[in-house]
Amino acid sequence: MRLMHQLTKNIGKSHLETNLNLGEISEIKRILISRPNHRLGNQLLLTPLVQEVIETFPGCKIDLFVKGGVAHAVFENYENVQNIIQLPREPFKNLIKYIFCWFKLKKHEYDLVINGDQKSSSGRLSTQFAKAKYKMFGESIDEIKEKYVDYDHISKYPIYNLRYYLTRIGFPENNRLIPTLNIKLSKAEKDKGNTILKNIVNNDKPTICIYTNATGNKIYDEDWWAILYERLKSDFPNHNIIELLPIENISKINFKAPTLYSKDVREMCALLANTSIFIAPDNGVMHLASAAQIPVVGFFKVTKIEKYQPYGNGSIAYNTNESSIEDWLKGISNILS
């Protein structure tokens, strides 16, 4: 990965040169967005950029260049997304498919190509490889970074870059709020999620949902979760507490709360949309809860809050190295009240 980054770090610079006449604005109808990462969280973190593109260019056609199989679930209800080109997660085991996906980039001539992650080697390569009038490689822009305190957020800086880029090619300045993560659940999906939740809790009380798993050193141990779980029960007796289980079907609170186990991304999201708050360490399911448009409390101890914190819908994030359980419970109480 480091070798690839070194080889590709100098590839491309966003095309800001234009031959447009004064007052002329290019038509942008077909767009490629590149974010070749297989993780659920990274696909969900792409949804604000896709929304921004649709709002800016109504009726546009969007192709996504991604990795793995989760993107179809994430973007199922995005009508503007026409094609999802999916690199296999293990390219050396699927070499022919891997090569074929790269050549698919040459099928269309795009008006605009956007690399969704400045640190992605494959993202820079795909942006270079695709045919397009305008290309955004995603390089950090000091002028914007100084203007916006939240520029480092992985969902937000591509949007700030896009807005800056478009003003350079004749588009008016855009100061709308940055879109939040959104998986665009249908009413039928939300209704089904509500039914699943009611079958779990068997009452009409509002529900707190927790998720106790994470990857690597983002994990909090059983003792940490036991203390938090007991305080949630004592501090919020008028709320249900349920646990959403990971694919490994494990629980850091030893299955003491009612649980939901599902491998269906949209089903999980639909259930979460019917809860009052979601509490979890930094992981992909934390972003799934954000995409359900509910308040999220995210716990961070090793990853950068400013890059991955949940935002919108009243969400908050804590660096657990610099805060206490009383801080967390106060924040949770403020959301629930």
KEFI-631924 format. One record per residue (C-alpha): residue number from 1; residue in one letter; chain; x, y, z. Coordinates in pm, 1 decimal, always signed. Layout:
NUM, A, A, X, Y, Z
...
//
This chain:
1, M, A, +0.0, +0.0, +0.0
2, R, A, +281.3, +242.1, +85.3
3, L, A, +457.0, +152.0, -239.9
4, M, A, +139.5, +222.3, -439.6
5, H, A, +97.2, +555.7, -262.8
6, Q, A, +453.8, +655.1, -346.4
7, L, A, +403.6, +554.4, -709.8
8, T, A, +75.9, +742.9, -750.0
9, K, A, +107.9, +1044.9, -518.6
10, N, A, +211.9, +1273.2, -805.5
11, I, A, -45.1, +1145.6, -1053.7
12, G, A, -273.4, +1414.2, -1183.1
13, K, A, -381.6, +1756.4, -1072.2
14, S, A, -740.0, +1876.7, -1089.7
15, H, A, -812.9, +2030.9, -1429.2
16, L, A, -887.9, +2394.7, -1355.9
17, E, A, -796.8, +2534.2, -1694.7
18, T, A, -1095.0, +2625.3, -1911.6
19, N, A, -1159.7, +2775.6, -2250.9
20, L, A, -1508.9, +2891.6, -2155.2
21, N, A, -1622.1, +3236.1, -2255.0
22, L, A, -1726.2, +3484.9, -1987.9
23, G, A, -2062.6, +3383.4, -1840.0
24, E, A, -2055.7, +3040.5, -2008.8
25, I, A, -2102.3, +2728.9, -1794.7
26, S, A, -2020.0, +2377.8, -1910.5
27, E, A, -2292.4, +2118.3, -1929.0
28, I, A, -2214.3, +1834.3, -1691.2
29, K, A, -2441.0, +1535.5, -1740.3
30, R, A, -2230.9, +1221.8, -1691.3
31, I, A, -2009.9, +1185.7, -1385.0
32, L, A, -1776.7, +920.6, -1250.9
33, I, A, -1702.7, +906.9, -877.7
34, S, A, -1413.0, +686.7, -771.0
35, R, A, -1384.7, +538.7, -420.9
36, P, A, -1234.2, +188.8, -454.5
37, N, A, -1256.5, +72.2, -93.4
38, H, A, -1458.9, -232.8, +14.6
39, R, A, -1545.1, -129.2, +371.3
40, L, A, -1908.7, -51.2, +454.2
41, G, A, -1815.5, +269.4, +635.4
42, N, A, -1623.1, +410.7, +341.7
43, Q, A, -1910.2, +346.4, +100.8
44, L, A, -2155.4, +513.9, +339.9
45, L, A, -1919.1, +809.0, +380.7
46, L, A, -1944.0, +855.4, +3.9
47, T, A, -2321.2, +919.2, +14.5
48, P, A, -2291.5, +1293.4, +95.9
49, L, A, -2076.0, +1349.8, -213.3
50, V, A, -2323.9, +1161.1, -432.3
51, Q, A, -2609.8, +1370.7, -290.8
52, E, A, -2411.6, +1689.2, -354.0
53, V, A, -2352.5, +1591.4, -717.1
54, I, A, -2722.7, +1514.8, -768.3
55, E, A, -2830.1, +1844.4, -609.8
56, T, A, -2578.9, +2036.4, -821.4
57, F, A, -2656.9, +1856.1, -1148.5
58, P, A, -3021.8, +1739.8, -1138.4
59, G, A, -3083.9, +1465.2, -1389.9
60, C, A, -2718.0, +1370.6, -1417.0
61, K, A, -2604.1, +1011.8, -1462.9
62, I, A, -2350.6, +886.0, -1209.8
63, D, A, -2118.4, +586.2, -1232.9
64, L, A, -1935.4, +464.8, -922.8
65, F, A, -1596.0, +294.3, -926.8
66, V, A, -1576.4, +98.8, -600.5
67, K, A, -1453.0, -226.0, -450.2
68, G, A, -1642.9, -518.4, -298.6
69, G, A, -2015.8, -588.2, -300.8
70, V, A, -2169.6, -350.1, -47.0
71, A, A, -2218.3, -48.0, -276.4
72, H, A, -2532.3, -190.6, -437.3
73, A, A, -2702.2, -205.4, -96.9
74, V, A, -2586.7, +144.9, -2.9
75, F, A, -2694.7, +313.1, -328.9
76, E, A, -2997.7, +97.2, -411.3
77, N, A, -3242.4, +389.6, -392.7
78, Y, A, -3022.7, +647.4, -568.3
79, E, A, -3192.0, +674.9, -907.6
80, N, A, -2911.5, +886.1, -1058.5
81, V, A, -2657.2, +610.7, -996.3
82, Q, A, -2659.2, +425.0, -1327.1
83, N, A, -2364.4, +186.9, -1303.2
84, I, A, -2156.4, +50.8, -1017.9
85, I, A, -1820.8, -81.7, -1134.3
86, Q, A, -1699.9, -311.5, -858.1
87, L, A, -1339.2, -416.6, -830.3
88, P, A, -1305.8, -758.3, -662.4
89, R, A, -1178.6, -744.8, -304.1
90, E, A, -900.9, -992.8, -385.6
91, P, A, -770.9, -890.4, -730.2
92, F, A, -510.2, -1166.6, -762.8
93, K, A, -780.3, -1431.8, -716.8
94, N, A, -1004.6, -1257.4, -970.1
95, L, A, -746.5, -1110.0, -1205.4
96, I, A, -957.8, -1121.4, -1523.2
97, K, A, -1251.9, -946.9, -1352.4
98, Y, A, -1013.5, -695.8, -1197.9
99, I, A, -863.9, -602.1, -1535.7
100, F, A, -1209.2, -597.4, -1699.7
101, C, A, -1334.6, -347.3, -1438.3
102, W, A, -1050.3, -109.8, -1517.4
103, F, A, -1126.1, -122.1, -1888.7
104, K, A, -1493.8, -47.4, -1812.7
105, L, A, -1374.7, +301.4, -1719.1
106, K, A, -1304.8, +359.8, -2088.6
107, K, A, -1659.3, +270.1, -2195.1
108, H, A, -1793.7, +623.8, -2151.4
109, E, A, -1656.0, +970.2, -2193.2
110, Y, A, -1744.2, +1159.3, -1876.2
111, D, A, -1801.0, +1528.6, -1827.9
112, L, A, -1653.1, +1511.3, -1477.6
113, V, A, -1451.0, +1256.4, -1279.3
114, I, A, -1411.9, +1290.8, -902.0
115, N, A, -1165.3, +1101.3, -687.2
116, G, A, -1342.1, +1061.5, -352.1
117, D, A, -1030.5, +1004.1, -139.6
118, Q, A, -708.3, +1199.5, -181.7
119, K, A, -504.3, +917.9, -21.6
120, S, A, -640.8, +641.4, -244.3
121, S, A, -384.6, +520.9, -498.0
122, S, A, -651.2, +336.9, -698.9
123, G, A, -870.1, +646.5, -685.1
124, R, A, -598.2, +861.6, -839.7
125, L, A, -516.6, +599.2, -1101.6
126, S, A, -880.7, +555.4, -1202.2
127, T, A, -929.9, +931.0, -1227.3
128, Q, A, -625.5, +950.5, -1453.5
129, F, A, -737.1, +647.9, -1658.9
130, A, A, -1094.7, +761.1, -1726.0
131, K, A, -1182.4, +984.3, -2019.5
132, A, A, -1326.8, +1318.1, -1907.7
133, K, A, -1331.1, +1689.3, -1982.8
134, Y, A, -1284.2, +1778.9, -1616.8
135, K, A, -1103.0, +1577.7, -1349.5
136, M, A, -1077.7, +1625.5, -974.4
137, F, A, -794.9, +1427.6, -817.0
138, G, A, -885.6, +1530.1, -462.4
139, E, A, -568.0, +1707.4, -359.4
140, S, A, -584.7, +1910.9, -37.6
141, I, A, -643.6, +2281.1, -103.6
142, D, A, -496.9, +2513.5, +162.1
143, E, A, -728.5, +2798.9, +69.4
144, I, A, -1035.6, +2590.5, +157.6
145, K, A, -874.1, +2420.7, +456.2
146, E, A, -819.1, +2757.6, +619.5
147, K, A, -1180.9, +2855.9, +557.8
148, Y, A, -1362.1, +2550.1, +698.1
149, V, A, -1286.2, +2400.6, +1040.7
150, D, A, -1442.0, +2068.1, +936.1
151, Y, A, -1244.3, +2038.8, +611.2
152, D, A, -1054.5, +1729.9, +732.0
153, H, A, -1370.3, +1518.1, +754.7
154, I, A, -1350.8, +1241.0, +495.0
155, S, A, -1711.4, +1302.1, +379.7
156, K, A, -1685.3, +1679.8, +368.8
157, Y, A, -1358.3, +1776.3, +204.8
158, P, A, -1448.7, +1622.6, -136.9
159, I, A, -1762.3, +1840.4, -132.9
160, Y, A, -1572.0, +2154.7, -36.4
161, N, A, -1322.1, +2071.7, -311.6
162, L, A, -1599.2, +2018.1, -565.7
163, R, A, -1764.8, +2348.9, -480.6
164, Y, A, -1431.1, +2529.5, -508.7
165, Y, A, -1352.5, +2354.9, -835.9
166, L, A, -1688.2, +2442.6, -990.4
167, T, A, -1650.2, +2811.9, -911.8
168, R, A, -1324.9, +2799.9, -1107.5
169, I, A, -1505.4, +2676.1, -1417.9
170, G, A, -1791.8, +2923.0, -1407.7
171, F, A, -2045.9, +2786.1, -1159.0
172, P, A, -2192.5, +3012.6, -887.4
173, E, A, -2068.3, +2976.0, -529.5
174, N, A, -2254.0, +2713.5, -325.1
175, N, A, -2295.1, +2767.7, +50.4
176, R, A, -2561.4, +2507.0, +126.3
177, L, A, -2525.0, +2282.2, +429.0
178, I, A, -2310.0, +1976.2, +362.7
179, P, A, -2536.3, +1671.2, +308.5
180, T, A, -2543.3, +1408.2, +582.3
181, L, A, -2492.7, +1035.1, +531.0
182, N, A, -2810.1, +885.5, +387.7
183, I, A, -2892.2, +537.9, +259.6
184, K, A, -3235.7, +664.2, +143.4
185, L, A, -3460.8, +411.8, +312.8
186, S, A, -3807.7, +373.2, +164.8
187, K, A, -4121.2, +398.7, +379.8
188, A, A, -4177.0, +24.8, +334.5
189, E, A, -3826.0, -46.0, +464.6
190, K, A, -3877.6, +178.8, +767.6
191, D, A, -4213.7, +16.0, +842.0
192, K, A, -4052.4, -327.3, +826.6
193, G, A, -3774.9, -206.2, +1057.2
194, N, A, -4035.5, -82.5, +1303.7
195, T, A, -4205.6, -421.6, +1301.3
196, I, A, -3873.9, -598.9, +1366.4
197, L, A, -3797.5, -362.0, +1654.6
198, K, A, -4142.6, -408.0, +1811.6
199, N, A, -4096.9, -786.0, +1798.0
200, I, A, -3768.6, -747.9, +1987.2
201, V, A, -3881.1, -509.2, +2265.1
202, N, A, -4255.7, -588.8, +2287.7
203, N, A, -4346.5, -238.7, +2406.8
204, D, A, -4379.8, +121.7, +2287.9
205, K, A, -4095.2, +275.8, +2487.2
206, P, A, -3822.3, +461.6, +2295.9
207, T, A, -3515.2, +251.2, +2227.6
208, I, A, -3141.6, +297.9, +2276.8
209, C, A, -2933.5, +76.2, +2046.4
210, I, A, -2572.0, -13.7, +2121.5
211, Y, A, -2307.5, -186.5, +1911.7
212, T, A, -2015.6, -319.1, +2111.6
213, N, A, -1779.4, -447.1, +1844.1
214, A, A, -1508.4, -278.8, +1635.2
215, T, A, -1188.6, -371.3, +1454.5
216, G, A, -831.8, -381.7, +1582.9
217, N, A, -739.8, -138.7, +1857.4
218, K, A, -1068.4, +50.9, +1820.5
219, I, A, -1228.1, -220.1, +2039.0
220, Y, A, -1332.2, -150.7, +2399.1
221, D, A, -1318.3, -450.7, +2632.0
222, E, A, -1595.2, -626.9, +2825.3
223, D, A, -1528.1, -439.4, +3151.4
224, W, A, -1557.8, -101.8, +2975.6
225, W, A, -1887.4, -200.5, +2815.9
226, A, A, -2023.5, -359.2, +3135.6
227, I, A, -1983.8, -29.1, +3321.3
228, L, A, -2143.9, +174.7, +3042.8
229, Y, A, -2431.4, -70.9, +2996.6
230, E, A, -2520.5, -68.9, +3366.7
231, R, A, -2516.9, +311.3, +3372.2
232, L, A, -2739.4, +327.9, +3064.9
233, K, A, -2989.5, +99.1, +3237.6
234, S, A, -2989.5, +299.8, +3560.3
235, D, A, -2984.1, +646.8, +3402.5
236, F, A, -3249.2, +580.6, +3136.2
237, P, A, -3505.6, +343.4, +3290.1
238, N, A, -3781.5, +461.5, +3056.2
239, H, A, -3593.8, +343.0, +2748.6
240, N, A, -3539.2, +0.5, +2598.7
241, I, A, -3177.9, -97.8, +2539.6
242, I, A, -3102.2, -338.7, +2256.7
243, E, A, -2777.8, -457.4, +2102.2
244, L, A, -2711.8, -484.7, +1731.0
245, L, A, -2475.3, -777.5, +1681.7
246, P, A, -2178.9, -791.9, +1441.7
247, I, A, -2141.4, -1055.4, +1172.1
248, E, A, -1926.3, -1259.4, +1416.1
249, N, A, -2233.9, -1285.8, +1644.6
250, I, A, -2044.1, -1177.9, +1956.5
251, S, A, -2133.6, -940.6, +2237.9
252, K, A, -1910.0, -742.9, +2474.3
253, I, A, -2195.6, -741.1, +2729.7
254, N, A, -2244.1, -1119.6, +2704.0
255, F, A, -2588.4, -1090.8, +2538.2
256, K, A, -2749.1, -929.5, +2844.5
257, A, A, -2970.2, -705.5, +2627.4
258, P, A, -3222.1, -810.1, +2360.8
259, T, A, -3041.3, -842.7, +2028.4
260, L, A, -3076.5, -821.1, +1653.7
261, Y, A, -2852.2, -1025.4, +1427.6
262, S, A, -2872.3, -958.3, +1055.8
263, K, A, -2642.7, -968.3, +754.5
264, D, A, -2874.8, -742.9, +554.3
265, V, A, -2734.2, -387.2, +552.2
266, R, A, -3063.6, -221.9, +463.5
267, E, A, -3259.7, -426.2, +717.4
268, M, A, -3019.4, -322.2, +993.6
269, C, A, -3043.0, +39.7, +884.0
270, A, A, -3423.6, +25.2, +878.9
271, L, A, -3433.9, -101.4, +1236.1
272, L, A, -3190.9, +170.2, +1346.5
273, A, A, -3411.7, +434.3, +1183.6
274, N, A, -3679.6, +345.2, +1440.4
275, T, A, -3454.0, +387.2, +1745.7
276, S, A, -3388.2, +707.5, +1940.1
277, I, A, -3010.1, +692.4, +1954.4
278, F, A, -2721.1, +469.1, +1851.1
279, I, A, -2408.6, +426.8, +2064.4
280, A, A, -2093.1, +263.2, +1928.8
281, P, A, -1716.8, +286.5, +1885.2
282, D, A, -1579.4, +408.6, +1552.6
283, N, A, -1675.2, +148.4, +1291.2
284, G, A, -1877.8, +99.2, +975.0
285, V, A, -2201.9, +28.9, +1160.0
286, M, A, -2166.3, +364.8, +1336.6
287, H, A, -2179.0, +523.4, +990.1
288, L, A, -2474.3, +299.3, +898.6
289, A, A, -2665.2, +450.3, +1191.8
290, S, A, -2577.9, +798.5, +1065.5
291, A, A, -2713.1, +693.7, +725.5
292, A, A, -3037.0, +597.3, +903.3
293, Q, A, -3067.7, +968.7, +991.8
294, I, A, -3071.7, +924.5, +1370.5
295, P, A, -2850.4, +1072.8, +1646.6
296, V, A, -2526.3, +880.7, +1691.1
297, V, A, -2279.3, +882.1, +1980.1
298, G, A, -1938.0, +771.9, +1855.8
299, F, A, -1646.9, +670.2, +2078.8
300, F, A, -1291.9, +725.8, +1954.7
301, K, A, -959.4, +639.4, +2111.8
302, V, A, -714.7, +578.9, +1824.7
303, T, A, -867.6, +713.1, +1502.5
304, K, A, -902.3, +1082.4, +1424.8
305, I, A, -1235.0, +1228.2, +1536.9
306, E, A, -1206.0, +1519.5, +1295.1
307, K, A, -1184.9, +1273.3, +1004.8
308, Y, A, -1451.2, +1015.3, +1091.1
309, Q, A, -1688.9, +1157.8, +1352.3
310, P, A, -2064.4, +1118.7, +1298.1
311, Y, A, -2233.0, +1448.7, +1211.8
312, G, A, -2584.4, +1578.5, +1159.7
313, N, A, -2908.3, +1467.2, +1330.1
314, G, A, -2771.0, +1581.2, +1668.7
315, S, A, -2481.4, +1334.5, +1662.1
316, I, A, -2177.5, +1374.4, +1889.1
317, A, A, -1835.3, +1212.0, +1922.4
318, Y, A, -1601.9, +1165.6, +2218.9
319, N, A, -1232.1, +1102.2, +2247.7
320, T, A, -1251.0, +856.9, +2535.9
321, N, A, -890.2, +934.1, +2632.2
322, E, A, -994.3, +1290.2, +2712.5
323, S, A, -1348.6, +1250.7, +2849.0
324, S, A, -1534.7, +1059.4, +3120.2
325, I, A, -1845.7, +844.6, +3143.5
326, E, A, -2024.4, +1140.4, +3302.9
327, D, A, -1952.3, +1344.7, +2989.8
328, W, A, -2091.0, +1069.3, +2767.4
329, L, A, -2406.2, +1020.1, +2972.4
330, K, A, -2472.0, +1393.5, +2981.2
331, G, A, -2445.2, +1405.3, +2602.5
332, I, A, -2674.9, +1103.5, +2565.8
333, S, A, -2925.3, +1260.3, +2805.9
334, N, A, -2927.0, +1584.3, +2607.9
335, I, A, -3008.5, +1394.0, +2290.1
336, L, A, -3282.7, +1183.3, +2447.5
337, S, A, -3447.7, +1481.9, +2614.8
//
